[in-house]
Amino acid sequence: MHSNRSTDAAALLLRVALGVLYLAHSLQKIFVFTLPGTAQFFVSLGLPGWLGYVTAFVELFGGIALLLGVQVRWVALVLLPFMLGAMSAHLHNGWGFASPNGGWEYPAFWAVTLVVQSLLGNGLFATTGVKAARPAVA
């Protein structure tokens, strides 16, 4: 096995992008929509209100963990069901994100990036865990 800096760099770039986006979305739930407002939105979807609180904090701590490079593979897998839930909430809106109330394409793309991140690993400048996967040398 040998070090592949471009794979490590790709994992870092994806990890930071996901971390920033998750932080932004969690902070929007907390400070813009407010936690009670987020809970009310979840209820309007037929979900329990408490799940809005859980989602906001999972996104917050998940975003921080991704940015710091802490257990990235596991964090990506923990975030995945929440993104699949977001995708299912938008299924009835149609495919495109530009659809009224947003379609399911954007959360589907996020779900795919989480799977890719879990496969790649931490990448460069991670705090803990395994670095990005290395291709085997023949």
C-alpha positions in Angstrom: 0.0 0.0 0.0 1.1 3.5 -0.6 0.0 7.0 0.3 -2.4 8.6 -2.2 -2.4 12.3 -1.3 -5.1 13.2 -3.9 -7.5 10.6 -2.2 -6.7 12.1 1.2 -7.2 15.6 -0.2 -10.5 14.6 -1.8 -11.7 13.1 1.5 -10.8 16.3 3.3 -12.5 18.5 0.8 -15.7 16.5 0.9 -15.5 16.3 4.7 -15.2 20.1 5.1 -18.0 20.8 2.6 -20.3 18.4 4.4 -19.3 19.8 7.8 -20.0 23.4 6.8 -23.3 22.5 5.2 -24.5 20.5 8.2 -23.5 23.4 10.5 -25.4 25.9 8.4 -28.5 23.7 8.3 -28.4 23.0 12.0 -27.9 26.6 12.9 -30.7 27.6 10.6 -33.0 25.1 12.5 -31.9 26.5 15.8 -31.7 30.2 15.3 -33.8 31.1 12.2 -36.7 28.6 12.4 -36.1 28.1 16.1 -36.3 24.7 17.8 -40.0 24.9 18.5 -40.6 26.0 14.9 -38.6 23.1 13.6 -40.5 20.7 15.8 -43.8 22.2 14.5 -42.6 21.7 10.9 -41.8 18.0 11.7 -45.3 17.6 13.2 -46.8 19.1 9.9 -45.0 16.3 8.1 -46.6 13.7 10.4 -43.5 13.1 12.4 -43.0 13.5 16.1 -42.0 17.0 17.1 -39.1 15.8 19.3 -37.5 14.5 16.1 -36.9 18.1 15.0 -34.8 18.7 18.1 -32.9 15.5 17.7 -32.3 16.3 14.0 -31.0 19.8 14.7 -28.5 18.6 17.3 -27.4 15.5 15.3 -26.7 17.9 12.4 -24.9 20.3 14.7 -22.6 17.8 16.4 -22.2 15.9 13.1 -21.1 19.0 11.3 -18.6 19.8 14.0 -17.3 16.2 14.0 -16.9 16.3 10.2 -15.0 19.6 10.4 -12.6 18.3 13.0 -12.2 14.9 11.4 -13.5 12.9 14.3 -14.7 9.4 13.5 -15.8 10.6 10.1 -16.9 7.2 8.8 -19.2 6.7 11.7 -20.5 10.3 11.7 -21.4 10.0 8.0 -23.3 6.8 8.6 -25.1 8.4 11.6 -26.1 11.4 9.5 -27.3 9.1 6.6 -30.7 8.1 8.0 -31.5 11.7 8.8 -30.8 12.7 5.2 -32.8 9.8 3.9 -35.6 11.1 6.1 -35.3 14.5 4.5 -35.3 12.9 1.1 -38.5 11.1 1.9 -40.1 14.3 3.3 -39.6 15.9 -0.2 -40.6 12.9 -2.3 -44.1 14.2 -3.0 -42.6 17.6 -4.1 -41.0 16.0 -7.2 -37.4 15.6 -8.4 -36.0 19.1 -8.7 -34.9 21.2 -5.8 -36.4 24.1 -7.7 -39.9 22.5 -7.3 -42.3 24.1 -4.9 -41.2 23.2 -1.4 -38.0 21.6 -2.8 -37.7 18.3 -4.5 -35.8 15.2 -3.4 -32.8 15.6 -5.6 -30.8 17.7 -3.2 -31.2 15.4 -0.1 -30.5 12.4 -2.4 -27.2 14.0 -3.5 -26.3 14.6 0.2 -27.1 11.0 1.0 -24.7 9.9 -1.7 -22.0 12.2 -0.5 -22.4 10.8 3.0 -21.9 7.2 1.6 -18.9 8.4 -0.3 -17.4 10.1 2.8 -17.9 6.9 4.8 -16.1 4.9 2.1 -13.2 7.5 1.8 -12.6 8.0 5.5 -11.2 11.1 7.2 -8.6 12.4 4.7 -6.0 14.9 5.6 -5.9 16.9 8.9 -8.3 14.6 10.7 -8.3 14.5 14.5 -9.0 10.8 14.9 -9.8 7.6 13.1 -8.6 6.1 9.9 -7.3 8.1 7.0 -8.8 7.8 3.5 -8.7 4.4 1.9 -5.6 3.6 0.0 -5.6 1.7 -3.3 -3.7 -1.5 -3.2 -0.4 -1.6 -5.2 0.0 -4.6 -7.4 
